[in-house]
Amino acid sequence: MTQNMAQIQIVYGSNSGNTKMVCEYIAAFLSEHGHLVKIDRCEHYPEDKLSGHDLLILGCSTYEHGALEDHFRYSFWPRIQDIDLAGQKAAVVGLGDSKYDTDYNIESGRILAKYIEEHNGELVHENLMINKCPLSQLEHKVKIWVEDLNKKI
Ligand SMILES: Cc1cc2nc3c(=O)[nH]c(=O)nc-3n(C[C@H](O)[C@H](O)[C@H](O)COP(=O)(O)O)c2cc1C
């Protein structure tokens, strides 16, 4: 069966580059599988373009005992509170490290998923939750996740 090409937008917040690395891996995989993928840092992304995609992927890491990464938290988050995501299919990528906080480990993933649901979006896949450095997880956990996501697009 030939798969339809989907228009996919990835928006991420990243401080030291880990979320960027994971989102770029996901973007490359989906592009190689025939989709039209755009990837942007959240601080440069216009909030009025958050909906209207075949699939939206939001990615963000966790800092400060369960807070979103600073670019997402201060530059992007205030701008997206009035956005309606009705009809928008979405998926979430969260990163964290349990050495910093076990109670709020990868809280960013839960915050983003809650945001999608509260703004009427539709989560089409379970959250990708990456604990610790993602490099060794790209070809395993991330690949399996994006392969499964690709089957749902
Ligand atoms: C100062 C500091 C605080 C952090 N706080 C948390 C936290 O509360 N919960 C968590 O799961 N990870 C926490 N982390 C881990 C980061 O989320 C993790 O290293 C992530 O991979 C960074 O991704 P980024 O490079 O995309 O920003 C913290 C890291 C630092 C340096």
The ligand as a Gaussian input file, in Angstrom:
#p B3LYP/6-31G(d) Opt

LIG

0 1
 C       19.765000      22.707000      35.759000
 C       19.018000      21.543000      35.177000
 C       17.762000      21.223000      35.695000
 C       17.058000      20.114000      35.192000
 N       15.831000      19.791000      35.737000
 C       15.190000      18.669000      35.317000
 C       13.923000      18.269000      35.902000
 O       13.358000      18.904000      36.788000
 N       13.341000      17.126000      35.432000
 C       13.911000      16.364000      34.457000
 O       13.332000      15.336000      34.079000
 N       15.089000      16.740000      33.862000
 C       15.729000      17.856000      34.259000
 N       16.923000      18.242000      33.665000
 C       17.474000      17.407000      32.550000
 C       17.219000      17.952000      31.142000
 O       15.846000      18.041000      30.846000
 C       17.902000      16.992000      30.141000
 O       19.298000      17.092000      30.311000
 C       17.505000      17.213000      28.693000
 O       18.033000      16.171000      27.901000
 C       18.004000      18.543000      28.158000
 O       17.484000      18.720000      26.856000
 P       17.845000      20.006000      25.954000
 O       19.314000      19.936000      25.661000
 O       17.026000      19.825000      24.741000
 O       17.459000      21.213000      26.729000
 C       17.619000      19.342000      34.138000
 C       18.870000      19.711000      33.616000
 C       19.581000      20.778000      34.115000
 C       20.922000      21.126000      33.515000

